[in-house]
Amino acid sequence: MQKCACILAFLVLLAPAVSAAQEQASAPAPVMAPGSTPAFYPVPELMTGFNLLYQQKFTEARETFNDWRSRNPEEPFGEIALAASYLFEELYRQGVLTSDFFLNEKKFLHGIDGKPNPDQMNRFREALGRARTLARQRQKKNAKDPEALFALTLAAGMESDVDAILEKKQLDGLKRMKEANEYAKQLLVQRPDAADAYVAPGIANYIIGSLNPGYRFALWFGGIHGDKKLGMAEVAKTVENGRYLRPFAKIMLALAARREKQNVLAQKLLRELSEEFPSNDTFAAEYAKAMGLPVPAVMTR
């Protein structure tokens, strides 16, 4: 019963972002000239840093992010990128971005076994604090500043992941998820071209659509209509047009495809990831599992 209540509470908090994504699904992307907005236009140095993250070269990625943010001290995205480096490293270390975690209902609903690295988490939260300060400074000039909204969305979303998955503080995770969804709703109204922002509502739609008919029937009266097919299509938007989070969306879509027995899609995405990031043991292992092959030896040492 407690488990059911937690799931329902989580899904209710996800509703705003799902609704925003559905409303914007067919909206044309505005044509804008590139400017100093790293959240919406690919900055080569930041792209390099995120590629290093997906190669599991976390120290090198942080050096890249630190160099960029030292030259762009007013940009909150530099701090967001730094925080992401700590989060991604811990997610990889804990095996969260794998089918073993994603397809295991107990782990998927209740979080990791054990505890995360406390030093990593402290540095993560310090970076988020600086990102929020910079974002709110931008909002003093423009309350709807898209760069600030994107940073605040990612900050709350990442912190929710840490709270719920890594530290297993479910109530704190729910509060941060609600905060993330409120910022995401504002952002997507203004910037439906912010393809990286569709990952979270897409996953939410997929989760709601994955519930058994009894749960979905109860949620229907609250105006929450999850759809697995739509959720995967939204995540696919980031796969197709995302910038920094494109590989992350790809692994999430691949794991959802495995769950839905869409083996051809899963194999395609995982093959692409393993080819693009050959040094990433996780991608190589997941591709092997999807193909029914032995896991690479480097993963079994």
Kinemage of the C-alpha trace (Angstrom):
@kinemage 1
@onewidth
@group {chain A} dominant
@subgroup {mainchain}
@vectorlist {calphas} color= white
{ca met a 1} P 0.000 0.000 0.000
{ca gln a 2} L 2.817 2.404 0.867
{ca lys a 3} L 4.542 1.496 -2.383
{ca cys a 4} L 1.362 2.272 -4.337
{ca ala a 5} L 0.963 5.624 -2.576
{ca cys a 6} L 4.559 6.598 -3.371
{ca ile a 7} L 4.081 5.753 -7.037
{ca leu a 8} L 0.851 7.749 -7.269
{ca ala a 9} L 2.401 10.755 -5.524
{ca phe a 10} L 5.385 10.625 -7.876
{ca leu a 11} L 3.159 10.506 -10.944
{ca val a 12} L 0.935 13.366 -9.780
{ca leu a 13} L 4.030 15.535 -9.439
{ca leu a 14} L 5.114 14.555 -12.933
{ca ala a 15} L 1.826 15.689 -14.481
{ca pro a 16} L 2.769 19.338 -15.233
{ca ala a 17} L 5.781 18.381 -17.308
{ca val a 18} L 3.861 15.676 -19.158
{ca ser a 19} L 1.088 18.133 -19.949
{ca ala a 20} L 3.555 20.751 -21.156
{ca ala a 21} L 5.284 18.267 -23.424
{ca gln a 22} L 1.988 17.119 -24.906
{ca glu a 23} L 0.862 20.689 -25.538
{ca gln a 24} L 4.116 21.515 -27.288
{ca ala a 25} L 4.489 18.251 -29.211
{ca ser a 26} L 3.338 19.772 -32.512
{ca ala a 27} L 4.538 23.351 -31.955
{ca pro a 28} L 7.025 24.589 -34.580
{ca ala a 29} L 10.470 25.470 -33.328
{ca pro a 30} L 11.141 29.230 -33.502
{ca val a 31} L 13.976 30.355 -35.700
{ca met a 32} L 16.533 32.268 -33.642
{ca ala a 33} L 20.002 33.530 -34.330
{ca pro a 34} L 22.715 31.797 -32.266
{ca gly a 35} L 23.933 33.807 -29.304
{ca ser a 36} L 25.658 33.296 -25.990
{ca thr a 37} L 23.098 30.744 -24.800
{ca pro a 38} L 24.871 27.406 -24.265
{ca ala a 39} L 21.677 25.701 -23.130
{ca phe a 40} L 20.166 26.076 -26.609
{ca tyr a 41} L 23.097 26.260 -29.008
{ca pro a 42} L 26.009 23.797 -29.021
{ca val a 43} L 29.165 25.343 -27.605
{ca pro a 44} L 32.110 23.273 -28.934
{ca glu a 45} L 33.988 23.243 -25.626
{ca leu a 46} L 30.918 22.173 -23.673
{ca met a 47} L 30.105 19.532 -26.273
{ca thr a 48} L 33.640 18.206 -25.813
{ca gly a 49} L 33.130 18.079 -22.054
{ca phe a 50} L 29.868 16.151 -22.309
{ca asn a 51} L 31.406 13.750 -24.820
{ca leu a 52} L 34.131 13.092 -22.249
{ca leu a 53} L 31.419 12.296 -19.697
{ca tyr a 54} L 29.917 9.707 -22.041
{ca gln a 55} L 33.401 8.242 -22.475
{ca gln a 56} L 33.561 7.924 -18.673
{ca lys a 57} L 36.502 10.340 -18.575
{ca phe a 58} L 35.129 12.330 -15.687
{ca thr a 59} L 38.283 14.114 -14.542
{ca glu a 60} L 39.010 15.349 -18.065
{ca ala a 61} L 35.392 16.460 -18.455
{ca arg a 62} L 35.569 18.484 -15.241
{ca glu a 63} L 38.778 20.150 -16.381
{ca thr a 64} L 37.014 21.184 -19.597
{ca phe a 65} L 33.952 22.484 -17.757
{ca asn a 66} L 36.061 24.359 -15.202
{ca asp a 67} L 38.064 26.033 -17.952
{ca trp a 68} L 34.907 27.169 -19.748
{ca arg a 69} L 33.105 28.430 -16.656
{ca ser a 70} L 36.193 30.387 -15.534
{ca arg a 71} L 35.863 32.356 -18.785
{ca asn a 72} L 32.060 32.580 -18.569
{ca pro a 73} L 31.448 33.280 -14.873
{ca glu a 74} L 27.903 34.605 -15.373
{ca glu a 75} L 26.603 31.532 -17.202
{ca pro a 76} L 24.729 29.055 -14.958
{ca phe a 77} L 25.168 26.247 -17.480
{ca gly a 78} L 28.849 25.928 -16.628
{ca glu a 79} L 27.920 24.981 -13.067
{ca ile a 80} L 25.158 22.678 -14.341
{ca ala a 81} L 27.698 20.877 -16.520
{ca leu a 82} L 30.077 20.513 -13.571
{ca ala a 83} L 27.280 19.120 -11.387
{ca ala a 84} L 26.341 16.710 -14.176
{ca ser a 85} L 29.893 15.367 -14.181
{ca tyr a 86} L 29.590 14.328 -10.530
{ca leu a 87} L 26.109 12.874 -11.025
{ca phe a 88} L 26.984 10.922 -14.167
{ca glu a 89} L 30.093 9.487 -12.519
{ca glu a 90} L 28.069 8.230 -9.576
{ca leu a 91} L 25.281 6.867 -11.797
{ca tyr a 92} L 27.837 4.899 -13.790
{ca arg a 93} L 29.583 3.685 -10.640
{ca gln a 94} L 26.289 2.489 -9.156
{ca gly a 95} L 25.144 0.783 -12.377
{ca val a 96} L 21.996 2.891 -12.708
{ca leu a 97} L 22.220 3.357 -16.491
{ca thr a 98} L 21.921 -0.361 -17.192
{ca ser a 99} L 19.242 -2.886 -17.967
{ca asp a 100} L 20.110 -4.673 -14.710
{ca phe a 101} L 18.868 -1.597 -12.824
{ca phe a 102} L 16.189 -0.328 -15.209
{ca leu a 103} L 14.453 -3.672 -15.664
{ca asn a 104} L 14.589 -4.572 -11.968
{ca glu a 105} L 11.355 -3.324 -10.400
{ca lys a 106} L 12.750 -3.259 -6.862
{ca lys a 107} L 15.763 -1.169 -7.780
{ca phe a 108} L 13.812 0.982 -10.221
{ca leu a 109} L 11.285 1.949 -7.546
{ca his a 110} L 13.488 2.064 -4.448
{ca gly a 111} L 16.972 3.113 -5.591
{ca ile a 112} L 20.484 1.741 -5.379
{ca asp a 113} L 21.908 -0.781 -2.951
{ca gly a 114} L 24.279 0.907 -0.530
{ca lys a 115} L 25.196 4.599 -0.442
{ca pro a 116} L 26.743 7.107 -2.879
{ca asn a 117} L 30.177 8.672 -2.458
{ca pro a 118} L 29.670 11.525 0.083
{ca asp a 119} L 32.473 13.695 -1.346
{ca gln a 120} L 30.984 13.440 -4.827
{ca met a 121} L 27.568 14.396 -3.519
{ca asn a 122} L 28.934 17.407 -1.610
{ca arg a 123} L 30.683 18.725 -4.731
{ca phe a 124} L 27.543 18.043 -6.746
{ca arg a 125} L 25.353 20.101 -4.423
{ca glu a 126} L 27.899 22.931 -4.211
{ca ala a 127} L 27.853 23.242 -8.011
{ca leu a 128} L 24.050 23.223 -8.027
{ca gly a 129} L 23.994 25.987 -5.418
{ca arg a 130} L 26.214 28.181 -7.597
{ca ala a 131} L 24.097 27.389 -10.678
{ca arg a 132} L 20.900 28.429 -8.918
{ca thr a 133} L 22.485 31.678 -7.711
{ca leu a 134} L 23.560 32.584 -11.255
{ca ala a 135} L 20.185 31.599 -12.705
{ca arg a 136} L 18.290 33.760 -10.236
{ca gln a 137} L 20.559 36.681 -10.988
{ca arg a 138} L 19.498 36.370 -14.621
{ca gln a 139} L 15.859 36.224 -13.558
{ca lys a 140} L 16.194 39.591 -11.843
{ca lys a 141} L 16.547 41.055 -15.335
{ca asn a 142} L 14.036 38.715 -16.970
{ca ala a 143} L 11.886 36.393 -14.875
{ca lys a 144} L 11.289 34.178 -17.915
{ca asp a 145} L 14.916 34.040 -19.022
{ca pro a 146} L 15.080 30.708 -20.939
{ca glu a 147} L 18.700 30.040 -19.990
{ca ala a 148} L 17.857 30.484 -16.320
{ca leu a 149} L 14.763 28.281 -16.590
{ca phe a 150} L 16.758 25.553 -18.307
{ca ala a 151} L 19.437 25.661 -15.616
{ca leu a 152} L 16.854 25.582 -12.826
{ca thr a 153} L 15.015 22.713 -14.505
{ca leu a 154} L 18.173 20.632 -14.780
{ca ala a 155} L 19.337 21.552 -11.277
{ca ala a 156} L 16.082 20.401 -9.678
{ca gly a 157} L 15.838 17.333 -11.909
{ca met a 158} L 19.382 16.180 -11.141
{ca glu a 159} L 18.940 16.779 -7.438
{ca ser a 160} L 15.728 14.766 -7.526
{ca asp a 161} L 17.682 11.865 -9.053
{ca val a 162} L 20.264 12.062 -6.283
{ca asp a 163} L 17.628 12.247 -3.550
{ca ala a 164} L 15.415 9.445 -4.830
{ca ile a 165} L 17.841 7.053 -6.539
{ca leu a 166} L 21.194 7.529 -4.828
{ca glu a 167} L 20.311 8.738 -1.326
{ca lys a 168} L 16.844 7.145 -1.177
{ca lys a 169} L 15.224 10.249 0.324
{ca gln a 170} L 11.924 9.823 -1.443
{ca leu a 171} L 10.094 12.848 -0.022
{ca asp a 172} L 12.971 15.195 -0.863
{ca gly a 173} L 13.132 13.668 -4.317
{ca leu a 174} L 9.425 14.315 -4.868
{ca lys a 175} L 9.776 17.963 -3.828
{ca arg a 176} L 12.630 18.501 -6.273
{ca met a 177} L 10.763 16.698 -9.050
{ca lys a 178} L 7.787 19.002 -8.557
{ca glu a 179} L 10.134 22.000 -8.734
{ca ala a 180} L 11.761 20.665 -11.901
{ca asn a 181} L 8.407 20.126 -13.574
{ca glu a 182} L 7.240 23.654 -12.779
{ca tyr a 183} L 10.352 25.123 -14.405
{ca ala a 184} L 10.082 22.701 -17.338
{ca lys a 185} L 6.510 23.758 -18.014
{ca gln a 186} L 7.525 27.427 -18.200
{ca leu a 187} L 10.510 26.601 -20.386
{ca leu a 188} L 8.692 24.446 -22.936
{ca val a 189} L 5.993 27.077 -23.430
{ca gln a 190} L 8.705 29.498 -24.550
{ca arg a 191} L 11.199 27.146 -26.118
{ca pro a 192} L 9.674 24.003 -27.659
{ca asp a 193} L 12.975 23.760 -29.551
{ca ala a 194} L 14.776 22.943 -26.302
{ca ala a 195} L 15.075 19.298 -27.314
{ca asp a 196} L 17.158 18.305 -24.287
{ca ala a 197} L 14.207 19.188 -22.045
{ca tyr a 198} L 11.957 16.461 -23.479
{ca val a 199} L 13.807 13.603 -21.776
{ca ala a 200} L 12.147 14.037 -18.373
{ca pro a 201} L 8.510 14.380 -19.534
{ca gly a 202} L 9.092 11.588 -22.027
{ca ile a 203} L 10.243 9.220 -19.320
{ca ala a 204} L 7.315 10.339 -17.137
{ca asn a 205} L 4.847 9.542 -19.918
{ca tyr a 206} L 6.483 6.171 -20.385
{ca ile a 207} L 6.335 5.329 -16.666
{ca ile a 208} L 2.661 6.281 -16.402
{ca gly a 209} L 1.846 4.243 -19.480
{ca ser a 210} L 3.732 1.274 -18.008
{ca leu a 211} L 1.534 1.036 -14.900
{ca asn a 212} L -1.053 -1.696 -14.637
{ca pro a 213} L -4.626 -0.842 -15.710
{ca gly a 214} L -5.778 -0.302 -12.109
{ca tyr a 215} L -3.232 2.442 -11.451
{ca arg a 216} L -3.865 4.069 -14.833
{ca phe a 217} L -7.612 4.031 -14.229
{ca ala a 218} L -7.153 5.807 -10.880
{ca leu a 219} L -4.867 8.420 -12.436
{ca trp a 220} L -7.290 9.012 -15.303
{ca phe a 221} L -9.657 10.860 -12.932
{ca gly a 222} L -6.800 13.203 -12.003
{ca gly a 223} L -6.325 14.145 -15.643
{ca ile a 224} L -3.092 12.180 -16.002
{ca his a 225} L -3.015 10.132 -19.192
{ca gly a 226} L 0.290 8.373 -19.641
{ca asp a 227} L 1.199 6.842 -22.942
{ca lys a 228} L 4.223 4.593 -23.422
{ca lys a 229} L 4.325 5.188 -27.167
{ca leu a 230} L 4.142 8.967 -26.765
{ca gly a 231} L 6.733 8.879 -23.982
{ca met a 232} L 9.223 7.034 -26.152
{ca ala a 233} L 8.487 9.448 -29.014
{ca glu a 234} L 9.298 12.391 -26.745
{ca val a 235} L 12.584 10.862 -25.633
{ca ala a 236} L 13.268 10.254 -29.328
{ca lys a 237} L 13.036 14.022 -29.860
{ca thr a 238} L 16.130 14.447 -27.755
{ca val a 239} L 17.791 11.539 -29.557
{ca glu a 240} L 17.106 13.280 -32.865
{ca asn a 241} L 17.676 16.938 -31.978
{ca gly a 242} L 19.262 17.088 -28.540
{ca arg a 243} L 22.638 18.593 -27.891
{ca tyr a 244} L 24.331 17.800 -24.607
{ca leu a 245} L 21.856 15.149 -23.427
{ca arg a 246} L 21.432 13.288 -26.723
{ca pro a 247} L 23.492 10.214 -25.688
{ca phe a 248} L 21.723 10.124 -22.315
{ca ala a 249} L 18.358 10.119 -24.111
{ca lys a 250} L 19.667 7.365 -26.382
{ca ile a 251} L 20.538 5.022 -23.517
{ca met a 252} L 17.184 5.705 -21.843
{ca leu a 253} L 15.270 5.051 -25.070
{ca ala a 254} L 17.296 1.890 -25.628
{ca leu a 255} L 16.457 0.608 -22.139
{ca ala a 256} L 12.762 1.386 -22.668
{ca ala a 257} L 12.911 -0.403 -26.012
{ca arg a 258} L 14.401 -3.468 -24.341
{ca arg a 259} L 11.593 -3.412 -21.816
{ca glu a 260} L 9.037 -3.228 -24.636
{ca lys a 261} L 10.725 -6.092 -26.512
{ca gln a 262} L 11.574 -3.692 -29.344
{ca asn a 263} L 14.854 -5.450 -29.820
{ca val a 264} L 15.726 -3.998 -33.224
{ca leu a 265} L 15.448 -0.425 -31.915
{ca ala a 266} L 17.374 -1.226 -28.733
{ca gln a 267} L 20.139 -2.944 -30.655
{ca lys a 268} L 20.400 -0.042 -33.112
{ca leu a 269} L 20.671 2.607 -30.389
{ca leu a 270} L 23.112 0.604 -28.288
{ca arg a 271} L 25.255 -0.194 -31.294
{ca glu a 272} L 25.423 3.506 -32.139
{ca leu a 273} L 26.372 4.390 -28.568
{ca ser a 274} L 29.039 1.702 -28.362
{ca glu a 275} L 30.497 2.841 -31.696
{ca glu a 276} L 30.399 6.540 -30.797
{ca phe a 277} L 31.873 5.934 -27.333
{ca pro a 278} L 34.020 2.769 -27.623
{ca ser a 279} L 35.727 3.434 -24.275
{ca asn a 280} L 32.392 3.346 -22.404
{ca asp a 281} L 32.200 -0.126 -20.863
{ca thr a 282} L 28.542 0.322 -19.929
{ca phe a 283} L 27.426 0.951 -23.509
{ca ala a 284} L 29.497 -2.001 -24.753
{ca ala a 285} L 28.020 -4.293 -22.103
{ca glu a 286} L 24.432 -3.189 -22.795
{ca tyr a 287} L 24.895 -3.745 -26.517
{ca ala a 288} L 26.233 -7.241 -25.840
{ca lys a 289} L 23.249 -8.023 -23.591
{ca ala a 290} L 20.793 -6.746 -26.208
{ca met a 291} L 22.449 -8.942 -28.836
{ca gly a 292} L 22.540 -11.978 -26.581
{ca leu a 293} L 26.345 -12.003 -26.646
{ca pro a 294} L 28.826 -12.478 -23.797
{ca val a 295} L 29.542 -9.271 -21.892
{ca pro a 296} L 32.974 -7.896 -22.918
{ca ala a 297} L 35.805 -9.247 -20.786
{ca val a 298} L 36.699 -5.798 -19.461
{ca met a 299} L 33.329 -5.747 -17.692
{ca thr a 300} L 33.857 -9.101 -15.992
{ca arg a 301} L 37.232 -8.478 -14.349
